[in-house]
Amino acid sequence: MSATVIDGKQVAARVQEEVAREVAQLKEEGLTPGLAVVLVGDDPASQVYTANKERTARELGMHSVLHKLPATASQDEVAELVQRLNRDPAIHGILVQSPLPEGLDIDAVVRLIDPLKDVDGFHPENVGRLWLGQDGLVPCTPAGVMRLLQEYGVDPKGKHAVIVGRSNIVGKPMAALLLRAHATVTVCHSRTVDLKETCRRADILVAAVGKLQMITGEYIKPGAVVIDVGINPVPGYKRRIRGDVDFDSAAEVASLITPVPGGVGPMTIAMLMANTVKAARLQCGR
Ligand code: GUN
């Protein structure tokens, strides 16, 4: 292996220390940042994610609540909860975990969240702000990737960044952030015909497709920076996860690479915590 492995756990711990310090300072000034996490239904992965988010916020000194609604909850019930949280002055960040159970419309729910409390950065107003280059709340996973690049001295300016995947949660906001950082950005997806060749032109390759280890060393330009956003279960193993990148072959070719687990994953929660503090400041003019 020739690549340096990016330590997402270490950077995430540093971000969380910064957040804890900011929270302590704000509390001295009489402002306790508050996060509300909403879980609808009993998807096992979502249960783990939301519990981690609620606990981390609490550990960093924030006010933190997890609202659980049954899978049978109606659109109106979810909407009413969001609107109540919008009005709650102790809550500065609202996150509705996706996916919602079948029959519920996540887009309609997200549109109801006060954009100033939208710590996921998914509200159309925040999406628009991001593409317009205006200050706002930025989706956590792409924000975490930008922080990792910064921590490891990678300046996207003038570089060719290739993103594989065009989801609203990762691919699209990742493109906006890299563009804002002056990269030349290509977004690939399932209909891209020359995927391997396009990836091989990347100075920075971001894999966010959700396909286990599909990006092998053959997709990577020697010396490229490889960021793996994938979290895929490994068939035949109960708890093993791997990324969209085949780590062993990619690490032979890349200069820097994120592992899975321990790369981008820990950054998502850390940036959510940072967003909650930012949201509290935005709402209280600090
Ligand atoms: N489901 C998977 N990732 C996310 C995320 O970042 N935010 C929310 N709300 N739901 C998710």
py3Dmol code that shows the C-alpha trace and the ligand (Angstrom):
import py3Dmol

protein = """\
ATOM      1  CA  MET A   1       0.000   0.000   0.000  1.00  0.00           C
ATOM      2  CA  SER A   2       1.316   3.427  -0.890  1.00  0.00           C
ATOM      3  CA  ALA A   3      -1.569   5.711   0.100  1.00  0.00           C
ATOM      4  CA  THR A   4      -1.838   7.618   3.367  1.00  0.00           C
ATOM      5  CA  VAL A   5      -5.009   6.580   5.193  1.00  0.00           C
ATOM      6  CA  ILE A   6      -7.237   9.463   6.292  1.00  0.00           C
ATOM      7  CA  ASP A   7      -8.216   9.110   9.956  1.00  0.00           C
ATOM      8  CA  GLY A   8     -11.834  10.238  10.089  1.00  0.00           C
ATOM      9  CA  LYS A   9     -12.244   9.194  13.697  1.00  0.00           C
ATOM     10  CA  GLN A  10      -9.447  11.495  14.791  1.00  0.00           C
ATOM     11  CA  VAL A  11     -10.707  14.493  12.805  1.00  0.00           C
ATOM     12  CA  ALA A  12     -14.287  13.875  13.983  1.00  0.00           C
ATOM     13  CA  ALA A  13     -13.085  13.782  17.602  1.00  0.00           C
ATOM     14  CA  ARG A  14     -11.351  17.126  17.054  1.00  0.00           C
ATOM     15  CA  VAL A  15     -14.515  18.669  15.559  1.00  0.00           C
ATOM     16  CA  GLN A  16     -16.533  17.367  18.512  1.00  0.00           C
ATOM     17  CA  GLU A  17     -14.051  18.881  20.974  1.00  0.00           C
ATOM     18  CA  GLU A  18     -14.445  22.227  19.211  1.00  0.00           C
ATOM     19  CA  VAL A  19     -18.224  21.901  19.376  1.00  0.00           C
ATOM     20  CA  ALA A  20     -18.152  20.975  23.089  1.00  0.00           C
ATOM     21  CA  ARG A  21     -16.065  24.100  23.801  1.00  0.00           C
ATOM     22  CA  GLU A  22     -18.488  26.288  21.821  1.00  0.00           C
ATOM     23  CA  VAL A  23     -21.474  24.742  23.612  1.00  0.00           C
ATOM     24  CA  ALA A  24     -19.875  25.428  27.009  1.00  0.00           C
ATOM     25  CA  GLN A  25     -19.236  29.051  26.012  1.00  0.00           C
ATOM     26  CA  LEU A  26     -22.799  29.555  24.718  1.00  0.00           C
ATOM     27  CA  LYS A  27     -24.227  28.009  27.890  1.00  0.00           C
ATOM     28  CA  GLU A  28     -22.276  30.533  29.952  1.00  0.00           C
ATOM     29  CA  GLU A  29     -24.000  33.199  27.882  1.00  0.00           C
ATOM     30  CA  GLY A  30     -27.376  31.600  28.656  1.00  0.00           C
ATOM     31  CA  LEU A  31     -27.908  29.745  25.359  1.00  0.00           C
ATOM     32  CA  THR A  32     -28.070  25.935  25.350  1.00  0.00           C
ATOM     33  CA  PRO A  33     -28.123  24.609  21.771  1.00  0.00           C
ATOM     34  CA  GLY A  34     -30.905  22.042  21.357  1.00  0.00           C
ATOM     35  CA  LEU A  35     -31.283  19.207  18.836  1.00  0.00           C
ATOM     36  CA  ALA A  36     -34.465  17.244  18.089  1.00  0.00           C
ATOM     37  CA  VAL A  37     -34.099  13.992  16.182  1.00  0.00           C
ATOM     38  CA  VAL A  38     -37.275  12.480  14.733  1.00  0.00           C
ATOM     39  CA  LEU A  39     -37.481   8.750  14.016  1.00  0.00           C
ATOM     40  CA  VAL A  40     -40.599   7.363  12.370  1.00  0.00           C
ATOM     41  CA  GLY A  41     -40.985   3.579  12.325  1.00  0.00           C
ATOM     42  CA  ASP A  42     -38.522   0.884  13.340  1.00  0.00           C
ATOM     43  CA  ASP A  43     -35.905   0.595  10.585  1.00  0.00           C
ATOM     44  CA  PRO A  44     -32.965  -1.034  12.449  1.00  0.00           C
ATOM     45  CA  ALA A  45     -30.224   1.088  10.833  1.00  0.00           C
ATOM     46  CA  SER A  46     -32.194   4.295  11.454  1.00  0.00           C
ATOM     47  CA  GLN A  47     -32.659   3.317  15.104  1.00  0.00           C
ATOM     48  CA  VAL A  48     -28.890   3.054  15.523  1.00  0.00           C
ATOM     49  CA  TYR A  49     -28.170   6.311  13.635  1.00  0.00           C
ATOM     50  CA  THR A  50     -30.756   8.366  15.520  1.00  0.00           C
ATOM     51  CA  ALA A  51     -29.701   6.990  18.918  1.00  0.00           C
ATOM     52  CA  ASN A  52     -26.079   7.946  18.111  1.00  0.00           C
ATOM     53  CA  LYS A  53     -27.087  11.458  17.070  1.00  0.00           C
ATOM     54  CA  GLU A  54     -29.189  12.036  20.188  1.00  0.00           C
ATOM     55  CA  ARG A  55     -26.479  10.668  22.499  1.00  0.00           C
ATOM     56  CA  THR A  56     -23.620  12.584  20.900  1.00  0.00           C
ATOM     57  CA  ALA A  57     -25.485  15.894  21.189  1.00  0.00           C
ATOM     58  CA  ARG A  58     -26.110  15.164  24.873  1.00  0.00           C
ATOM     59  CA  GLU A  59     -22.470  14.192  25.453  1.00  0.00           C
ATOM     60  CA  LEU A  60     -21.335  17.514  23.978  1.00  0.00           C
ATOM     61  CA  GLY A  61     -23.492  19.384  26.482  1.00  0.00           C
ATOM     62  CA  MET A  62     -26.475  20.156  24.277  1.00  0.00           C
ATOM     63  CA  HIS A  63     -30.164  19.747  24.993  1.00  0.00           C
ATOM     64  CA  SER A  64     -31.083  16.667  22.985  1.00  0.00           C
ATOM     65  CA  VAL A  65     -34.349  14.845  22.378  1.00  0.00           C
ATOM     66  CA  LEU A  66     -35.282  11.818  20.299  1.00  0.00           C
ATOM     67  CA  HIS A  67     -38.919  11.726  19.178  1.00  0.00           C
ATOM     68  CA  LYS A  68     -40.120   8.289  18.120  1.00  0.00           C
ATOM     69  CA  LEU A  69     -43.309   7.909  16.117  1.00  0.00           C
ATOM     70  CA  PRO A  70     -44.772   4.533  15.126  1.00  0.00           C
ATOM     71  CA  ALA A  71     -44.543   3.307  11.515  1.00  0.00           C
ATOM     72  CA  THR A  72     -48.311   3.810  11.360  1.00  0.00           C
ATOM     73  CA  ALA A  73     -47.991   7.593  11.973  1.00  0.00           C
ATOM     74  CA  SER A  74     -49.819   9.729   9.422  1.00  0.00           C
ATOM     75  CA  GLN A  75     -48.332  12.530   7.337  1.00  0.00           C
ATOM     76  CA  ASP A  76     -50.287  14.991   9.494  1.00  0.00           C
ATOM     77  CA  GLU A  77     -48.871  13.571  12.723  1.00  0.00           C
ATOM     78  CA  VAL A  78     -45.303  13.931  11.462  1.00  0.00           C
ATOM     79  CA  ALA A  79     -46.112  17.434  10.187  1.00  0.00           C
ATOM     80  CA  GLU A  80     -47.605  18.458  13.539  1.00  0.00           C
ATOM     81  CA  LEU A  81     -44.504  17.281  15.403  1.00  0.00           C
ATOM     82  CA  VAL A  82     -42.207  19.235  13.065  1.00  0.00           C
ATOM     83  CA  GLN A  83     -44.321  22.366  13.442  1.00  0.00           C
ATOM     84  CA  ARG A  84     -44.307  22.028  17.215  1.00  0.00           C
ATOM     85  CA  LEU A  85     -40.494  21.727  17.144  1.00  0.00           C
ATOM     86  CA  ASN A  86     -40.323  24.797  14.861  1.00  0.00           C
ATOM     87  CA  ARG A  87     -42.092  26.777  17.583  1.00  0.00           C
ATOM     88  CA  ASP A  88     -40.055  25.326  20.483  1.00  0.00           C
ATOM     89  CA  PRO A  89     -37.451  27.910  21.576  1.00  0.00           C
ATOM     90  CA  ALA A  90     -35.330  25.193  23.276  1.00  0.00           C
ATOM     91  CA  ILE A  91     -34.852  23.444  19.909  1.00  0.00           C
ATOM     92  CA  HIS A  92     -32.418  24.915  17.366  1.00  0.00           C
ATOM     93  CA  GLY A  93     -31.918  21.886  15.124  1.00  0.00           C
ATOM     94  CA  ILE A  94     -34.511  19.483  13.700  1.00  0.00           C
ATOM     95  CA  LEU A  95     -33.563  16.292  11.885  1.00  0.00           C
ATOM     96  CA  VAL A  96     -36.116  13.854  10.461  1.00  0.00           C
ATOM     97  CA  GLN A  97     -34.323  10.593   9.779  1.00  0.00           C
ATOM     98  CA  SER A  98     -34.828   9.192   6.317  1.00  0.00           C
ATOM     99  CA  PRO A  99     -36.084   6.945   4.891  1.00  0.00           C
ATOM    100  CA  LEU A 100     -39.610   7.419   6.231  1.00  0.00           C
ATOM    101  CA  PRO A 101     -41.957   4.409   6.231  1.00  0.00           C
ATOM    102  CA  GLU A 102     -43.739   3.794   2.955  1.00  0.00           C
ATOM    103  CA  GLY A 103     -46.608   6.168   2.245  1.00  0.00           C
ATOM    104  CA  LEU A 104     -45.020   9.162   3.980  1.00  0.00           C
ATOM    105  CA  ASP A 105     -43.620  12.012   1.894  1.00  0.00           C
ATOM    106  CA  ILE A 106     -40.181  13.051   3.181  1.00  0.00           C
ATOM    107  CA  ASP A 107     -39.944  16.050   0.818  1.00  0.00           C
ATOM    108  CA  ALA A 108     -43.180  17.486   2.188  1.00  0.00           C
ATOM    109  CA  VAL A 109     -41.889  17.014   5.751  1.00  0.00           C
ATOM    110  CA  VAL A 110     -38.536  18.651   4.992  1.00  0.00           C
ATOM    111  CA  ARG A 111     -40.286  21.670   3.431  1.00  0.00           C
ATOM    112  CA  LEU A 112     -42.066  22.239   6.764  1.00  0.00           C
ATOM    113  CA  ILE A 113     -38.827  22.461   8.775  1.00  0.00           C
ATOM    114  CA  ASP A 114     -37.840  26.049   9.584  1.00  0.00           C
ATOM    115  CA  PRO A 115     -34.793  26.584   7.272  1.00  0.00           C
ATOM    116  CA  LEU A 116     -32.895  28.067  10.251  1.00  0.00           C
ATOM    117  CA  LYS A 117     -33.442  24.776  12.150  1.00  0.00           C
ATOM    118  CA  ASP A 118     -32.709  22.523   9.159  1.00  0.00           C
ATOM    119  CA  VAL A 119     -29.465  20.974  10.456  1.00  0.00           C
ATOM    120  CA  ASP A 120     -29.475  18.389   7.629  1.00  0.00           C
ATOM    121  CA  GLY A 121     -29.342  21.207   5.060  1.00  0.00           C
ATOM    122  CA  PHE A 122     -32.050  19.481   3.015  1.00  0.00           C
ATOM    123  CA  HIS A 123     -34.664  22.277   2.897  1.00  0.00           C
ATOM    124  CA  PRO A 124     -34.991  23.802  -0.615  1.00  0.00           C
ATOM    125  CA  GLU A 125     -33.974  27.177   0.816  1.00  0.00           C
ATOM    126  CA  ASN A 126     -30.683  25.773   2.132  1.00  0.00           C
ATOM    127  CA  VAL A 127     -30.114  23.795  -1.084  1.00  0.00           C
ATOM    128  CA  GLY A 128     -30.606  27.026  -3.045  1.00  0.00           C
ATOM    129  CA  ARG A 129     -28.306  28.950  -0.717  1.00  0.00           C
ATOM    130  CA  LEU A 130     -25.586  26.336  -1.185  1.00  0.00           C
ATOM    131  CA  TRP A 131     -25.728  26.546  -5.000  1.00  0.00           C
ATOM    132  CA  LEU A 132     -25.913  30.342  -4.877  1.00  0.00           C
ATOM    133  CA  GLY A 133     -22.808  30.476  -2.669  1.00  0.00           C
ATOM    134  CA  GLN A 134     -24.765  32.031   0.205  1.00  0.00           C
ATOM    135  CA  ASP A 135     -24.266  31.203   3.864  1.00  0.00           C
ATOM    136  CA  GLY A 136     -26.657  28.560   5.191  1.00  0.00           C
ATOM    137  CA  LEU A 137     -26.806  25.095   6.701  1.00  0.00           C
ATOM    138  CA  VAL A 138     -24.859  22.563   4.600  1.00  0.00           C
ATOM    139  CA  PRO A 139     -25.569  18.778   4.450  1.00  0.00           C
ATOM    140  CA  CYS A 140     -23.436  16.991   7.035  1.00  0.00           C
ATOM    141  CA  THR A 141     -21.702  14.246   5.041  1.00  0.00           C
ATOM    142  CA  PRO A 142     -20.419  16.481   2.204  1.00  0.00           C
ATOM    143  CA  ALA A 143     -19.426  19.116   4.780  1.00  0.00           C
ATOM    144  CA  GLY A 144     -17.485  16.383   6.583  1.00  0.00           C
ATOM    145  CA  VAL A 145     -15.672  15.438   3.369  1.00  0.00           C
ATOM    146  CA  MET A 146     -14.625  19.074   2.857  1.00  0.00           C
ATOM    147  CA  ARG A 147     -13.283  19.184   6.409  1.00  0.00           C
ATOM    148  CA  LEU A 148     -11.273  15.978   5.837  1.00  0.00           C
ATOM    149  CA  LEU A 149      -9.759  17.437   2.649  1.00  0.00           C
ATOM    150  CA  GLN A 150      -8.856  20.618   4.521  1.00  0.00           C
ATOM    151  CA  GLU A 151      -7.311  18.729   7.449  1.00  0.00           C
ATOM    152  CA  TYR A 152      -5.129  16.707   5.083  1.00  0.00           C
ATOM    153  CA  GLY A 153      -3.994  19.757   3.102  1.00  0.00           C
ATOM    154  CA  VAL A 154      -5.943  18.997  -0.074  1.00  0.00           C
ATOM    155  CA  ASP A 155      -7.010  22.234  -1.794  1.00  0.00           C
ATOM    156  CA  PRO A 156      -9.617  21.433  -4.493  1.00  0.00           C
ATOM    157  CA  LYS A 157      -8.820  24.668  -6.380  1.00  0.00           C
ATOM    158  CA  GLY A 158      -8.090  23.900 -10.034  1.00  0.00           C
ATOM    159  CA  LYS A 159      -8.343  20.141  -9.448  1.00  0.00           C
ATOM    160  CA  HIS A 160     -10.643  17.791 -11.336  1.00  0.00           C
ATOM    161  CA  ALA A 161     -13.111  16.344  -8.828  1.00  0.00           C
ATOM    162  CA  VAL A 162     -15.226  13.406  -9.962  1.00  0.00           C
ATOM    163  CA  ILE A 163     -18.234  12.376  -7.874  1.00  0.00           C
ATOM    164  CA  VAL A 164     -19.849   9.007  -8.462  1.00  0.00           C
ATOM    165  CA  GLY A 165     -23.495   9.260  -7.376  1.00  0.00           C
ATOM    166  CA  ARG A 166     -26.032  12.069  -7.673  1.00  0.00           C
ATOM    167  CA  SER A 167     -28.130  11.749  -4.520  1.00  0.00           C
ATOM    168  CA  ASN A 168     -29.641  14.787  -2.853  1.00  0.00           C
ATOM    169  CA  ILE A 169     -27.933  13.819   0.437  1.00  0.00           C
ATOM    170  CA  VAL A 170     -24.369  13.403  -0.867  1.00  0.00           C
ATOM    171  CA  GLY A 171     -23.642  13.640  -4.612  1.00  0.00           C
ATOM    172  CA  LYS A 172     -25.350  16.929  -5.450  1.00  0.00           C
ATOM    173  CA  PRO A 173     -24.302  18.927  -2.358  1.00  0.00           C
ATOM    174  CA  MET A 174     -20.778  17.486  -2.709  1.00  0.00           C
ATOM    175  CA  ALA A 175     -20.672  18.878  -6.249  1.00  0.00           C
ATOM    176  CA  ALA A 176     -21.799  22.298  -5.022  1.00  0.00           C
ATOM    177  CA  LEU A 177     -19.174  22.396  -2.249  1.00  0.00           C
ATOM    178  CA  LEU A 178     -16.310  21.310  -4.510  1.00  0.00           C
ATOM    179  CA  LEU A 179     -17.410  23.839  -7.131  1.00  0.00           C
ATOM    180  CA  ARG A 180     -17.497  26.527  -4.442  1.00  0.00           C
ATOM    181  CA  ALA A 181     -13.918  25.489  -3.573  1.00  0.00           C
ATOM    182  CA  HIS A 182     -12.944  26.123  -7.235  1.00  0.00           C
ATOM    183  CA  ALA A 183     -12.634  22.508  -8.394  1.00  0.00           C
ATOM    184  CA  THR A 184     -13.686  21.443 -11.884  1.00  0.00           C
ATOM    185  CA  VAL A 185     -16.512  19.045 -11.087  1.00  0.00           C
ATOM    186  CA  THR A 186     -17.881  16.020 -12.930  1.00  0.00           C
ATOM    187  CA  VAL A 187     -20.867  14.108 -11.546  1.00  0.00           C
ATOM    188  CA  CYS A 188     -21.234  10.492 -12.702  1.00  0.00           C
ATOM    189  CA  HIS A 189     -24.237   8.224 -12.188  1.00  0.00           C
ATOM    190  CA  SER A 190     -25.816   4.953 -13.278  1.00  0.00           C
ATOM    191  CA  ARG A 191     -26.252   6.123 -16.904  1.00  0.00           C
ATOM    192  CA  THR A 192     -22.687   7.395 -17.312  1.00  0.00           C
ATOM    193  CA  VAL A 193     -21.229   5.420 -20.231  1.00  0.00           C
ATOM    194  CA  ASP A 194     -17.490   5.874 -19.676  1.00  0.00           C
ATOM    195  CA  LEU A 195     -17.422   5.643 -15.883  1.00  0.00           C
ATOM    196  CA  LYS A 196     -14.002   4.055 -15.465  1.00  0.00           C
ATOM    197  CA  GLU A 197     -12.301   6.459 -17.887  1.00  0.00           C
ATOM    198  CA  THR A 198     -13.964   9.461 -16.237  1.00  0.00           C
ATOM    199  CA  CYS A 199     -12.933   8.316 -12.767  1.00  0.00           C
ATOM    200  CA  ARG A 200      -9.372   7.828 -14.025  1.00  0.00           C
ATOM    201  CA  ARG A 201      -9.231  11.554 -14.833  1.00  0.00           C
ATOM    202  CA  ALA A 202     -10.038  12.529 -11.238  1.00  0.00           C
ATOM    203  CA  ASP A 203      -7.556  14.252  -8.956  1.00  0.00           C
ATOM    204  CA  ILE A 204     -10.204  13.895  -6.248  1.00  0.00           C
ATOM    205  CA  LEU A 205     -12.591  10.952  -6.538  1.00  0.00           C
ATOM    206  CA  VAL A 206     -15.674  10.825  -4.298  1.00  0.00           C
ATOM    207  CA  ALA A 207     -17.554   7.515  -4.344  1.00  0.00           C
ATOM    208  CA  ALA A 208     -21.175   7.749  -3.167  1.00  0.00           C
ATOM    209  CA  VAL A 209     -23.033   5.077  -5.087  1.00  0.00           C
ATOM    210  CA  GLY A 210     -23.963   2.472  -2.497  1.00  0.00           C
ATOM    211  CA  LYS A 211     -22.371  -0.453  -4.389  1.00  0.00           C
ATOM    212  CA  LEU A 212     -20.008  -2.631  -2.394  1.00  0.00           C
ATOM    213  CA  GLN A 213     -16.365  -2.183  -3.481  1.00  0.00           C
ATOM    214  CA  MET A 214     -17.236  -1.334  -7.109  1.00  0.00           C
ATOM    215  CA  ILE A 215     -14.471   1.287  -7.443  1.00  0.00           C
ATOM    216  CA  THR A 216     -11.262  -0.706  -7.806  1.00  0.00           C
ATOM    217  CA  GLY A 217      -7.704   0.479  -8.359  1.00  0.00           C
ATOM    218  CA  GLU A 218      -8.366   0.453 -12.122  1.00  0.00           C
ATOM    219  CA  TYR A 219     -10.692   3.433 -11.686  1.00  0.00           C
ATOM    220  CA  ILE A 220      -8.047   5.546 -10.005  1.00  0.00           C
ATOM    221  CA  LYS A 221      -5.386   7.855 -11.388  1.00  0.00           C
ATOM    222  CA  PRO A 222      -2.010   7.330  -9.716  1.00  0.00           C
ATOM    223  CA  GLY A 223      -1.702   9.823  -6.853  1.00  0.00           C
ATOM    224  CA  ALA A 224      -5.405  10.703  -6.690  1.00  0.00           C
ATOM    225  CA  VAL A 225      -7.251  11.463  -3.441  1.00  0.00           C
ATOM    226  CA  VAL A 226     -10.014   8.891  -2.893  1.00  0.00           C
ATOM    227  CA  ILE A 227     -12.984   9.622  -0.633  1.00  0.00           C
ATOM    228  CA  ASP A 228     -15.330   6.709   0.068  1.00  0.00           C
ATOM    229  CA  VAL A 229     -18.798   7.685   1.280  1.00  0.00           C
ATOM    230  CA  GLY A 230     -20.282   4.194   0.879  1.00  0.00           C
ATOM    231  CA  ILE A 231     -21.603   2.214   3.859  1.00  0.00           C
ATOM    232  CA  ASN A 232     -22.444  -1.261   2.548  1.00  0.00           C
ATOM    233  CA  PRO A 233     -23.173  -4.452   4.459  1.00  0.00           C
ATOM    234  CA  VAL A 234     -20.944  -7.376   3.485  1.00  0.00           C
ATOM    235  CA  PRO A 235     -23.015 -10.449   2.572  1.00  0.00           C
ATOM    236  CA  GLY A 236     -22.473 -13.320   4.976  1.00  0.00           C
ATOM    237  CA  TYR A 237     -21.322 -11.080   7.854  1.00  0.00           C
ATOM    238  CA  LYS A 238     -23.660  -9.694  10.488  1.00  0.00           C
ATOM    239  CA  ARG A 239     -21.920  -6.475  11.375  1.00  0.00           C
ATOM    240  CA  ARG A 240     -19.207  -5.945   8.743  1.00  0.00           C
ATOM    241  CA  ILE A 241     -19.431  -2.831   6.578  1.00  0.00           C
ATOM    242  CA  ARG A 242     -17.283  -1.803   3.625  1.00  0.00           C
ATOM    243  CA  GLY A 243     -17.353   1.113   1.239  1.00  0.00           C
ATOM    244  CA  ASP A 244     -17.956   1.708  -2.452  1.00  0.00           C
ATOM    245  CA  VAL A 245     -14.188   1.526  -2.958  1.00  0.00           C
ATOM    246  CA  ASP A 246     -12.155  -1.668  -3.023  1.00  0.00           C
ATOM    247  CA  PHE A 247      -9.721  -0.377  -0.417  1.00  0.00           C
ATOM    248  CA  ASP A 248      -6.788  -2.735  -1.008  1.00  0.00           C
ATOM    249  CA  SER A 249      -6.459  -2.209  -4.764  1.00  0.00           C
ATOM    250  CA  ALA A 250      -7.280   1.520  -4.523  1.00  0.00           C
ATOM    251  CA  ALA A 251      -4.695   2.139  -1.792  1.00  0.00           C
ATOM    252  CA  GLU A 252      -1.987   0.823  -4.146  1.00  0.00           C
ATOM    253  CA  VAL A 253      -2.688   3.681  -6.564  1.00  0.00           C
ATOM    254  CA  ALA A 254      -4.063   6.611  -4.527  1.00  0.00           C
ATOM    255  CA  SER A 255      -2.014   9.119  -2.525  1.00  0.00           C
ATOM    256  CA  LEU A 256      -4.689   9.611   0.158  1.00  0.00           C
ATOM    257  CA  ILE A 257      -7.693   7.413   0.899  1.00  0.00           C
ATOM    258  CA  THR A 258     -10.509   7.165   3.446  1.00  0.00           C
ATOM    259  CA  PRO A 259     -11.194   3.734   4.979  1.00  0.00           C
ATOM    260  CA  VAL A 260     -14.628   2.269   5.718  1.00  0.00           C
ATOM    261  CA  PRO A 261     -15.314   2.179   8.591  1.00  0.00           C
ATOM    262  CA  GLY A 262     -13.407   5.058  10.181  1.00  0.00           C
ATOM    263  CA  GLY A 263     -13.284   7.535   7.296  1.00  0.00           C
ATOM    264  CA  VAL A 264     -16.202   9.731   6.273  1.00  0.00           C
ATOM    265  CA  GLY A 265     -18.735   8.014   8.584  1.00  0.00           C
ATOM    266  CA  PRO A 266     -17.633   9.582  11.881  1.00  0.00           C
ATOM    267  CA  MET A 267     -17.578  13.024  10.222  1.00  0.00           C
ATOM    268  CA  THR A 268     -21.318  12.994   9.499  1.00  0.00           C
ATOM    269  CA  ILE A 269     -22.338  13.096  13.162  1.00  0.00           C
ATOM    270  CA  ALA A 270     -19.555  15.548  14.012  1.00  0.00           C
ATOM    271  CA  MET A 271     -20.759  17.995  11.334  1.00  0.00           C
ATOM    272  CA  LEU A 272     -24.362  17.556  12.519  1.00  0.00           C
ATOM    273  CA  MET A 273     -23.221  18.714  15.942  1.00  0.00           C
ATOM    274  CA  ALA A 274     -21.401  21.679  14.377  1.00  0.00           C
ATOM    275  CA  ASN A 275     -24.528  22.519  12.350  1.00  0.00           C
ATOM    276  CA  THR A 276     -26.670  22.483  15.502  1.00  0.00           C
ATOM    277  CA  VAL A 277     -24.398  25.046  17.168  1.00  0.00           C
ATOM    278  CA  LYS A 278     -24.394  27.121  13.974  1.00  0.00           C
ATOM    279  CA  ALA A 279     -28.204  26.954  13.851  1.00  0.00           C
ATOM    280  CA  ALA A 280     -28.442  28.087  17.494  1.00  0.00           C
ATOM    281  CA  ARG A 281     -26.166  31.037  16.698  1.00  0.00           C
ATOM    282  CA  LEU A 282     -28.164  31.944  13.566  1.00  0.00           C
ATOM    283  CA  GLN A 283     -31.426  31.934  15.530  1.00  0.00           C
ATOM    284  CA  CYS A 284     -30.073  33.910  18.442  1.00  0.00           C
ATOM    285  CA  GLY A 285     -27.870  36.360  16.535  1.00  0.00           C
ATOM    286  CA  ARG A 286     -24.552  35.258  18.106  1.00  0.00           C
TER     287      ARG A 286
END
"""
ligand_1 = """\
11
GUN
N -30.531 8.919 6.332
C -29.291 8.609 5.879
N -28.471 9.670 5.998
C -29.201 10.676 6.528
C -28.904 12.023 6.893
O -27.796 12.534 6.735
N -29.933 12.720 7.429
C -31.164 12.193 7.603
N -32.101 12.965 8.123
N -31.482 10.961 7.276
C -30.490 10.196 6.748
"""
view = py3Dmol.view(width=600, height=400)
view.addModel(protein, "pdb")
view.setStyle({"model": 0}, {"cartoon": {"style": "trace"}})
view.addModel(ligand_1, "xyz")
view.setStyle({"model": 1}, {"stick": {}})
view.zoomTo()
view.show()
